[in-house]
Amino acid sequence: MTIKVLVVDDSALIRSILKEIIDSHKDMKMVGAAPNPLVAREMIKALNPDVLTLDVEMPKMDGLDFLEKLMRLRPMPVVMISSLTERGSDITFRALELGAVDYVSKPKFDIQHGMQDYAAEIADKIRAAARSRPKAAASVPRKLSADAVLPSLANSVASTEKLIIVGASTGGTEAIKDFLTRLPPDCPGIAVTQHMPEAFTKSFAERLDKLCTISVKEAEDGDRILPGHAFIAPGHSHLLVRRSGANYVCELSDGPPVNRHRPSVDVLFRSAANCVGKNAIGVILTGMGKDGAAGMLEMKQAGAYNFAQDEASCVVFGMPKEAILAGGVDEVVPLSEMASRVMSHLASLGTRAFRV
């Protein structure tokens, strides 16, 4: 079926570019374009679109106000359009909290050519939004594996210190927030890769730090991964875990995109398989595509114990499903129970009296 898309944006140029991008795909069509939410409200009634793309700052009604009303009165898949600014990222996170499925970043300069650079991403996110509970992961071209960034090594781990290794994509900002806010301050150190533009990751980490009992920051090269601390992969680099003496530390890599992503979940998971081994606890959350499936299997083969978010609580059951099908998952758990199950598993190992 053709996905019917309604574009809501006060910029005539953006509306025109989005029409060109959307209509270039056989499985989707832009059925209408509204310059503000008031016009959009009537067009939604008349056109019954499958997906709405929504600008953030518009005249007559703010995009967030409209989103809040829409999700309360007529819930539907929404992909936000957000500028790459610090303020824009804060608004985007609020939109995801209100129920938006995902977001697309507007480039700062050369809008016309810059938006075309996002054409494949826009199409993928519209498809993911239209499915809400897809039965299969999105079809994406074969790309580089984690081999492009680091080799797979025979595991030999001397430390007994545990680490929690997390990967997510579409819907992941809210899922990660839910997971991290439920963890106690004495939990093991955490490394997180979420597919996100570089202008957003710092403010995302700062936002989480204010909400969690643990400390959260954007990862920097050489950061020591301590208990009660979580490190978010910056949007410009792969995040890897490596050993430095008796400690685990963050390592950043500007290697090529893996599975079309930098940062890539597969890269983080492989690094955990290589140097954390059986002391790793893997967690794969909601997301589109297959990134993380191969890496999670490598973690399991190295002795890690892995969790996947269940379909019912996922925004997009792509990455968790692929990890399950690959054989890398030990438990499938609802998001609301993920933190307690992870901590219960750690307590059952008897290495430390974690609070659950």
Steps between C-alpha positions, in 0.01 A plus 500: 500500500609855429579701813302825500709783645382844608778760533456784750762774465481877469784504244381469139851386406499216755153393391619489140816304584310250713248446221784426258662257747179323602353469151826357365426177693240264357374395843407848623325813378459851639123546502508854636708782643394742772677827590383490864326269748158664457494412131649159582216422738243528219721314252539209740122464515466520123800294389543246783880476457704206628794714613539867591829690471488795736716810524588624846467878486207629295261795504152489657579191709824354629582153367520354851161640599350351187673166559371481856142564385533263205633209708222550753211532253613308191822305559697437181861444392692828501857571383628835627708743295758666726788740444851402608518738793523449875154646548374288213629185666322580827176550308554176312541300822179655629326399176614140545364507855165617361482208260686587180652188347823659377660818370690625199764770536490806279848606387627838618614613157404443136157361585419384148806282448528413869149356517569288192792349691243378754269351234566133582474566874172687457351215296616238751353690792167551324485126432582419862238746624236353270558151642503590870516125581677364191503123442843521337801728524538772241667392178832681470791462260786280616767719655825461689515276804688570823808354328545844344571650845658224711578129465332227697743360758520178697361595840727511801369703792677525834268749673185403692350849475162496326389740227156563348515556125195662335398558137190667354365698206145609405309565822819450695528839667190432707587133552851586622354761734256245641776243550763731652262683737409167660860397573643540853807718565719196571433329167792402274645746253298541179591572137221606265476540124187673369474598135490879526653806329805645671327828590252304714708257703647747749163651589347150511763393755452818703126446502541144626749609764235726653242220507708202619647404835808384308734745325462532122728679255597504135800270467845645448806306395669356811204538738523234768177295516418497870206343687201730513607681182358477146675621186310594185675459163551840336321540168824543307688187616471131571519419872719204598589353838865414558721395790754732657679307772232383743246752371248521219513825302315659209669515163364707211556409136436699185501179293254460213126464566394144582150392394472859375556634851773680692469437788412137438358256753687211337831677561424557869376142546805352326733704719316361804534146364872557447596646837210454746385150404301317767501809722273686254123527517358596161176692452347567157203735488251623240641589160473462125726269303761243603776701670603316815375153407838364389683672785260365761557147373875557532444618859301185582766280344757678721294415809281810545138478615267699272155657520271623221198727531175321415287585196205639694705774666713590194429795273669297225570130559785486248834485682374286791330258261812461288713438811253234616494331158882502490508305826674762711225564758449319831185678620226705332361751747245785503666842526335568837671191646837531325689677779371269773577187295853619424564577865345170612731315263801685639393420855461131408866487394599549861791729417347800672193583709328731252180665609207394280 
